[in-house]
Amino acid sequence: MSYQDEFTRLVEIVKRLRVECPWDREQTHESLRQSFIEETYEAIEAIDHAHWEELRNELGDVLLHIALQSAIGEEKSEFSLEEVIHHINEKLIRRHPHVFGERLSIDAATQIRNWEKVKLSEGRRSVVDGVPREMPALLQAKRLQEKASKVGFDWKIPDDVWSKVTEELGELREAASRKEEEKTREEFGDLLFSLVNYSRFVGVNPEEALHETSEKFVRRFHYIEEKMAERNLDISRSTLAELDVLWNEAKKIV
């Protein structure tokens, strides 16, 4: 079967499930929200581990959500799957005039600037609109900074950004020492935002970097637990000094 035939088959299956399956029939845009996010993250995990067969499966789950959300939208006369596809087709053509209009030779940086201009012409009020609140905070900060940078609102050199980081660190320590809870939270956010800014200048994805560090922490903590178990020791009754010895061992191994 062609991919067109398979896609049509998927749509027909989803519509039948909406009628005949009690669980599918009860779903709403809102009830599917969390699982939609989870399926997307599972697809990202497959990419991170280069599991291409798994990515194929996870992309199918994401496509199922698109078909299901569109079926719900059609039932409620909100929108149809055809409108979803038409909208993205038109947007892609509109935002790539160098391909579908006057064929101009431009580089990627110019295309990014033009992309933002087209989005503003579509009715967005601000360059920084369109970054979802539900996006992980580090990625959200990075995207906001990238958008502002495209119109020239950015630092010029990494040293200037690092100066801002140290400034924010000092303000955080001062607020924390005064036990000003609300101010401490604000300054902590400012410090993180500045660090994300610095990450752009040194070519690091902050979300990926923190994720990798968290995974490294898990591996090393597992090592500590395993060694404590081998010695028939209770980790909760051990001293920090004892655990720190094992932590230093773990750093050399995992």
C-alpha positions as CSV (number, residue, x, y, z in Angstrom):
1,M,0.0,0.0,0.0
2,S,1.1,3.6,-0.7
3,Y,1.7,6.0,2.2
4,Q,-1.5,7.8,1.1
5,D,-3.5,4.6,1.4
6,E,-2.0,3.8,4.8
7,F,-2.7,7.4,6.0
8,T,-6.4,7.1,4.9
9,R,-6.6,3.7,6.6
10,L,-5.3,5.3,9.9
11,V,-7.9,8.1,9.7
12,E,-10.7,5.5,9.1
13,I,-9.4,3.4,12.1
14,V,-9.4,6.4,14.4
15,K,-12.9,7.4,13.4
16,R,-14.1,3.9,14.0
17,L,-12.5,3.8,17.4
18,R,-14.2,7.1,18.3
19,V,-17.5,5.3,17.7
20,E,-16.9,1.7,18.9
21,C,-14.2,1.9,21.6
22,P,-15.4,3.2,25.1
23,W,-11.9,4.6,26.0
24,D,-11.3,6.4,22.7
25,R,-14.9,7.7,22.7
26,E,-14.3,9.4,26.0
27,Q,-11.1,11.3,25.0
28,T,-11.0,15.0,24.7
29,H,-8.3,17.5,23.6
30,E,-7.5,18.1,27.3
31,S,-7.5,14.4,28.3
32,L,-4.9,13.6,25.6
33,R,-2.6,16.5,26.5
34,Q,-0.2,14.6,28.8
35,S,0.1,11.5,26.7
36,F,0.7,13.6,23.6
37,I,3.7,15.2,25.5
38,E,4.9,11.8,26.6
39,E,4.8,10.3,23.1
40,T,6.8,13.3,21.8
41,Y,9.4,12.8,24.5
42,E,9.6,9.1,23.7
43,A,10.3,10.0,20.1
44,I,13.1,12.3,21.2
45,E,14.6,9.6,23.4
46,A,14.7,7.3,20.4
47,I,16.6,9.9,18.4
48,D,19.0,10.5,21.3
49,H,19.8,6.8,21.4
50,A,19.8,6.3,17.6
51,H,17.1,3.7,17.9
52,W,15.6,4.2,14.4
53,E,13.2,1.3,14.6
54,E,11.9,2.6,17.9
55,L,11.7,6.1,16.4
56,R,9.5,4.7,13.6
57,N,7.2,3.3,16.2
58,E,7.1,6.5,18.3
59,L,6.5,8.7,15.3
60,G,3.5,6.5,14.6
61,D,2.2,7.2,18.1
62,V,2.6,10.9,17.5
63,L,0.8,10.6,14.2
64,L,-2.0,8.8,16.0
65,H,-2.4,11.7,18.3
66,I,-2.6,14.1,15.4
67,A,-5.3,12.0,13.8
68,L,-7.2,11.6,17.0
69,Q,-7.1,15.3,18.0
70,S,-8.2,16.1,14.4
71,A,-11.1,13.6,14.7
72,I,-12.2,15.3,17.9
73,G,-11.9,18.7,16.3
74,E,-14.0,17.6,13.4
75,E,-16.8,16.1,15.6
76,K,-17.0,19.4,17.5
77,S,-17.0,21.4,14.2
78,E,-13.7,23.1,15.4
79,F,-11.5,22.0,12.6
80,S,-10.8,19.1,10.3
81,L,-7.8,17.0,9.4
82,E,-7.9,18.5,5.9
83,E,-7.7,22.0,7.4
84,V,-4.7,21.0,9.6
85,I,-2.9,19.7,6.5
86,H,-3.9,22.6,4.3
87,H,-2.8,25.1,7.0
88,I,0.7,23.6,7.3
89,N,1.1,23.4,3.5
90,E,0.2,27.0,3.0
91,K,2.4,28.1,5.9
92,L,5.4,26.2,4.5
93,I,5.0,27.8,1.1
94,R,4.4,31.3,2.6
95,R,7.5,31.1,4.9
96,H,9.8,29.9,2.1
97,P,9.4,32.5,-0.7
98,H,13.0,31.8,-1.8
99,V,11.8,28.3,-2.7
100,F,8.2,28.7,-3.8
101,G,8.2,32.3,-4.9
102,E,11.1,34.4,-6.3
103,R,14.0,31.9,-6.3
104,L,16.7,33.7,-4.4
105,S,20.1,32.4,-3.2
106,I,20.2,33.0,0.5
107,D,22.1,31.4,3.4
108,A,20.5,29.8,6.5
109,A,21.0,32.9,8.7
110,T,19.1,35.1,6.2
111,Q,16.4,32.5,6.0
112,I,16.0,32.6,9.8
113,R,15.6,36.4,9.8
114,N,13.1,36.2,7.0
115,W,11.2,33.5,8.8
116,E,10.7,35.8,11.8
117,K,9.6,38.7,9.6
118,V,7.0,36.5,7.8
119,K,5.6,35.4,11.2
120,L,5.2,39.0,12.3
121,S,3.4,39.7,9.0
122,E,1.0,36.8,9.9
123,G,-0.3,38.7,12.9
124,R,2.0,38.0,15.8
125,R,2.5,41.1,18.0
126,S,6.0,40.4,19.1
127,V,9.2,38.7,18.0
128,V,9.2,36.6,21.2
129,D,5.6,35.3,20.7
130,G,5.1,31.7,19.9
131,V,7.3,30.1,22.6
132,P,5.0,27.7,24.6
133,R,4.8,28.2,28.3
134,E,4.7,24.4,28.7
135,M,8.1,24.0,27.1
136,P,10.9,22.9,29.5
137,A,12.1,26.1,31.2
138,L,15.7,25.9,30.0
139,L,14.6,25.4,26.4
140,Q,12.0,28.1,26.7
141,A,14.7,30.6,27.9
142,K,17.0,29.6,25.1
143,R,14.3,30.0,22.4
144,L,13.3,33.5,23.8
145,Q,16.9,34.6,23.7
146,E,17.4,33.3,20.2
147,K,14.3,35.1,19.0
148,A,15.5,38.4,20.6
149,S,18.9,37.9,19.1
150,K,17.5,37.8,15.6
151,V,16.5,41.4,15.8
152,G,19.9,42.5,17.4
153,F,18.9,42.4,21.1
154,D,21.9,40.3,22.3
155,W,25.3,40.5,23.8
156,K,28.3,40.8,21.5
157,I,30.9,38.7,23.2
158,P,30.9,35.8,25.7
159,D,32.9,37.8,28.3
160,D,30.0,40.3,28.6
161,V,27.6,37.5,29.2
162,W,29.8,35.9,31.8
163,S,30.0,39.2,33.6
164,K,26.2,39.1,33.8
165,V,26.3,35.6,35.2
166,T,28.7,36.6,38.0
167,E,26.6,39.7,38.7
168,E,23.4,37.6,39.0
169,L,25.3,35.0,41.2
170,G,26.2,37.8,43.6
171,E,22.7,39.1,43.7
172,L,21.4,35.6,44.5
173,R,23.8,35.1,47.3
174,E,22.9,38.4,48.8
175,A,19.1,37.7,48.6
176,A,19.6,34.2,50.1
177,S,21.8,35.5,52.9
178,R,19.0,37.9,53.8
179,K,16.5,35.0,53.7
180,E,14.3,37.0,51.3
181,E,12.3,34.1,49.8
182,E,10.6,35.9,47.0
183,K,13.7,37.8,46.0
184,T,15.8,34.7,46.2
185,R,13.5,32.9,43.8
186,E,13.6,35.8,41.4
187,E,17.4,36.0,41.5
188,F,17.7,32.3,41.1
189,G,15.7,32.6,37.9
190,D,17.8,35.5,36.7
191,L,21.0,33.4,37.3
192,L,19.6,30.5,35.3
193,F,18.5,32.8,32.5
194,S,22.0,34.3,32.3
195,L,23.6,30.8,32.3
196,V,21.3,29.8,29.4
197,N,22.4,33.0,27.6
198,Y,26.1,32.0,28.2
199,S,25.4,28.5,26.9
200,R,24.4,29.9,23.5
201,F,27.7,31.7,23.2
202,V,29.7,28.6,24.0
203,G,27.7,26.3,21.8
204,V,26.0,24.2,24.5
205,N,22.4,23.2,24.5
206,P,21.5,23.8,28.2
207,E,18.6,21.2,28.3
208,E,20.8,18.5,26.9
209,A,23.8,19.4,29.2
210,L,21.7,19.3,32.3
211,H,20.0,16.0,31.2
212,E,23.5,14.4,30.6
213,T,24.6,15.6,34.0
214,S,21.5,14.1,35.6
215,E,22.1,10.8,33.9
216,K,25.8,10.9,35.1
217,F,24.6,11.5,38.6
218,V,22.3,8.5,38.4
219,R,25.0,6.2,37.2
220,R,27.4,7.3,39.9
221,F,24.7,7.0,42.6
222,H,23.9,3.5,41.4
223,Y,27.6,2.7,41.9
224,I,27.4,3.9,45.5
225,E,24.3,1.8,46.2
226,E,25.8,-1.3,44.6
227,K,29.0,-1.0,46.7
228,M,27.1,-0.4,49.9
229,A,25.0,-3.5,49.1
230,E,28.1,-5.6,48.5
231,R,29.3,-4.6,52.0
232,N,25.9,-5.2,53.6
233,L,25.8,-1.6,54.7
234,D,22.8,0.6,55.0
235,I,23.3,3.7,52.8
236,S,20.9,5.8,55.0
237,R,23.1,5.1,58.1
238,S,26.4,6.0,56.4
239,T,28.2,9.2,56.9
240,L,28.7,11.7,54.1
241,A,32.5,11.1,54.3
242,E,32.0,7.4,53.6
243,L,29.6,8.1,50.7
244,D,32.0,10.7,49.3
245,V,34.8,8.1,49.1
246,L,32.6,5.9,46.9
247,W,31.5,8.9,44.9
248,N,35.1,9.7,44.0
249,E,35.6,6.1,43.0
250,A,32.5,6.3,40.8
251,K,33.8,9.5,39.1
252,K,36.8,7.4,37.8
253,I,34.6,4.6,36.5
254,V,31.2,5.9,35.3
